[in-house]
Amino acid sequence: MNYKKVGEITHYFDHIQVAVLKVTEGLVKFGDTIRIGEEADGFEQKVESMQVDHLAVNEVKAGEEAGLKVTQKTREGEAVYLVTE
């Protein structure tokens, strides 16, 4: 597996398990596999729900932010990586 840093988590809403992802490089698309956090304490998941201003989107690019439904708790400042084979 290869990991390419694409952004970071800027906020986490615990009660709805949604993280705000700020993309700093590249593109994150619906269906991509991402890793949130470092190897020792992070987790991987598929992007299955992304929203900008409460509207579903298929991709976000550098400079944009999106709400992302996450499968585990995360923290502000966590790095986000795109996972490729």
HELIX and SHEET records of a PDB file:
HELIX    1   1 ASP A   14  ILE A   16  5                                   3    
SHEET    1   A 8 PHE A  43  LYS A  46  0                                        
SHEET    2   A 8 THR A  33  ILE A  36 -1                                        
SHEET    3   A 8 ALA A  79  THR A  84 -1                                        
SHEET    4   A 8 ASN A   2  PHE A  13 -1                                        
SHEET    5   A 8 VAL A  18  VAL A  23 -1                                        
SHEET    6   A 8 GLU A  65  LYS A  69 -1                                        
SHEET    7   A 8 MET A  50  VAL A  52 -1                                        
SHEET    8   A 8 LEU A  55  ALA A  56 -1                                        
SHEET    1   B 2 LEU A  27  LYS A  29  0                                        
SHEET    2   B 2 GLU A  59  LYS A  61 -1                                        
END                                                                             
